[in-house]
Amino acid sequence: MDQLAHVLDETPLWSAPFGLKLLDCVEYKRGITALDIGFGMGFPLTELAMRLGSTSTVYGIDPWKPGVERTQVKLDAYRIDNVRIIEAPAEKIPLDDSSIDLIVSNNGINNVQDISQVLSECARVLKPGGQFVMTMNLDKSMFEMYSELESILSALHLYESVAAMHRHIQEKRPPLDAILDLLRANGFMIRRLEHDQFNYRYADGTAMLHHFLIRMAFMDSWIKILPKGREEEIFDALETRLNEQARRFGGLRLSIPWVVIDAVAGE
């Protein structure tokens, strides 16, 4: 039980809304082979493995060594023995052609270096008729913050930073139509799109900018789009504007629209 106390926080708040819907879309069958792309610190990999049961084998692929190590601790603590971990990027999946019945990715494929190559690899390893389920947050995510940042940069005539911001958004949250086109180009048939949204709500902009998730997952990327030496000036202005939003609307809300894509490999 002491070991469990260190791993029972296995579902980060960021991953949970996407992952729970993904798990609902999976067609659970005995004796299949599955693959989770970009499993991070083990969700939904561990949950999928337990739901499929010991007759199935679930591979997880991720290049992030600390996440792989954390996931292995969870696998040991939960006594899950049907998972095989691959510490590698998904652009080259070390599995045989047509060897996988099910592929899932919980907000993972949209964060790889080469989405087109990863989807090509998915098409290669997935059996004809195999299920493919991925989630991704959409390009309007956190528009409340990005619109204020763009306004500040434009007022300061920092148009190169405005362009860099838009490139950053497109790289991290590609347009849905672009992803669907890539899937179709690799022989996938789209069966269902399920749109949803959750919100991150804060007392004000100061609280948001100091939140652990923002500092860990977003802040470095935002800093990179700004001119060196002006980061403090710009973030001070952003904080002021977000605090004003919170004052006018009774708190700050960051919208996270997202989608589940349920597809099958071509026959």
N, C-alpha and C positions, 0 to 999 in steps of 0.2 A: 504493500500500500504506500510506503514512502516513495517508491519510484513513480507510482501513478500520480502522486501529487505534483510532480514536476512536468507532467505531460498532458494533463486533462484540460488545458487551455488550447486544445489542438485546432480550434476553428476560429481564426481571426475574424473580427467583425467585418473587415473589408471583403473577405472571401465568402463569408457565410451566405449572403443573399443570392449571389450567383450560384454557389455550389449546391445549395438545397434544391433550387429549381433544376439544375443539371441532373442531380440524383433522381429527381422525379421523372425525368425524360428517358432515363436508361431503361432498356428492355432487359430485365434480369433473367438469365438462363443458366442452368447448370452446365458445368464442363466447358466453359468458353475461355478464351484467352483475350485479355483486355490490356489497354495501354493508356496511361495518364500522362499527358504531355505538359511539362512545367508544373510539377506538383508542389513546388515551394517547400513548405515545412510539413507536408503530408496530407493536406486536405485538397480534394476529396479522396486521395489515393487510399488511405487506410479505411475510410468508411466504405468505399466501393468494394475493396477486397473482402471486408467482413460481410457485406450484403450479398456478394456473389457466392461466398462460401468456399470451403476447401476443395471442391471439385474444379474450381477455376483457378487460373493463374493470372495475376495482374502485374504488368510491368509498369514502372514509373521512370520517366526520363527527365533529368534536370541537370544543368551544368553547375549549379550553385552548391559548392561543397558544404558550407555550414548548414544549408537546408537538408542536404542528403544525410548529414550526420544526425541532425535533429530528428528526421523521419525514422532513421534506424533505431534510435532510442524508443520512439513510440511503438514501432513494430515489435521490439523486444518486450516492452511493457505490456502491450495488448496481446502478446502471444499470437501474432499474425504470422503465419508461415507460408502464405501463398503469394507473397509479393517479391518481385525481383527488381532491384534498383539498378538503374543505368545512370552513371554520372557522366553526362555528355550533352552537347547541344542537340536539339531535335532536327537540325538541318541534315544530319546523317544518322539515321536510326539503325543501330546494329541488330536488326531483326530480318528474318527471311521475307521474301515476297509472299503476299497473300497468307500471312501467318497469324493475323489478328482478327478477332470477331468484333471487337468494340474499341473505339478510340474516344476518349474524353479529354477535354482541356478546359479548365476553369479559369478564364481570364488569363490564359497562358500563351496561346498561339499569337495573339495580337501584340505580345511583348518580345517576340523572338527577333533575331537580327534580320532574317530573310523569310518572310511569311510565305512567299511563293514556293521556295524550296521545301519548307516544312510541309506544306499542303501536298506537294508532289510526293514527299516521302510517306505521308499518311495514305495517299492513294496507292502507293506501292505495297505497303505492308498490310493494308486492310483487305480482307477477303471480299470478293464480289457479293454485294448484298449486305455487307457488314455495316453496323451503325456507327455514325460519327456525331458526337454531341460536343459543342463548344459554347462557351459564354464569352461575352466581351462587353465592356462598357463603351458607350458611344461618344461621338465627337462633341456632343453638347455637355459632357460631364463638367461640372463645376463652372458653368458659363457665368454664374454670378460673380465669381472671382476673376475669370479671364477677361470679361468685358471691362471690369474696372482697371485691370492691369493694362489692357490695350489703350484705354482712354488716357491713362497716365503717360504711357510711352509716347503716344501720339502728341500729347500736349508738350512733351519735352523734345519733340521732333526726332525721336529715336526710332526711325522707321525700319532700320535694319533689325532692331530688336523685336518690332511688331512682326516682321516677316519670320524671324527665328521662332517666335512664339507659335505662329500658325504651323510652321514645319514641325515643331515639337508635338503639337496636338495631333497632326496627321500621322506622324510616325508612331505615336503611342496609342492612338485611337483612330485607326484607318476608317474611312467611310464604309458603312455596312455594304453598300452596293459593290465596292471594290472587293471585299472579302467573298461575297456571293459569286461574283464573276470568276474569281480564282478557284473557288470550289467547283463550279460548273466546268471550268476549263480543265480540271483534273478528274472529270468524270463523275462527280458527286451529283446526286439528285436531292434537292432541298425539299424536305417533307413538311417542315413546320418552322415558323419563326414566332417566338413568343417574347413580346416586348414587356418590360417592366421598369420600375424606377424605385430607388430608395433615396433618402436624403440624409446628409450629415448636417446636424443642427448644432449651433454653438451660441453661447451668450453674446459673443461679439467677435470681431476680427482678431483681436489680440489673443483670445482663447484658441481660435482656429489656427493661427500661425504658430502657436506653441504646442499644438497637439502632436503627440508622438507620431501618428501616421503621416501627418503632413511633413514633419521634419525628416522622417525616415525615407518616405517613398516619393516625395514630390519636390522638396525644397532645393536639392542639388540641381535638379533639372531646370527649375525656374531661375536659379542663380546663373546658370550657364548661358541663358539667353540675354542677360543684361550686360551692359558695358562695364568693364572692370573699373572699380573705384566709385561706382554710382549705386551699388546694390543697396546700401543703407538708406540713401535718399529715397529710392524707389519703393522699398519695402515700408518705410515710414509713411509714405503717401498712400500706399495700398492699405496699410493697417487703418489709417484715418478714414479712408473711404468705406472700408468694410464695417468699421465701427459706426459710421453714419447710417449705413444700410441697416445694421442691427437696431439702431435707435429708432429709425422710421418704421420698421416692420416687426418690432418686438422679437429680435433675435436674428441670427444669420443662418441662412440655409444654403447648402451646396447640393445641387441636384445631381444625381448619378443615374442617368438613363442607361439601360442595358438591354441585351437581347440574348436569348438562347437560340442557337441554330441546330436543328435536328436534321441530319442528312443520312443518306445511304450511299455506299460505293456502287458504281455502275456494275452491271452484270457482265 
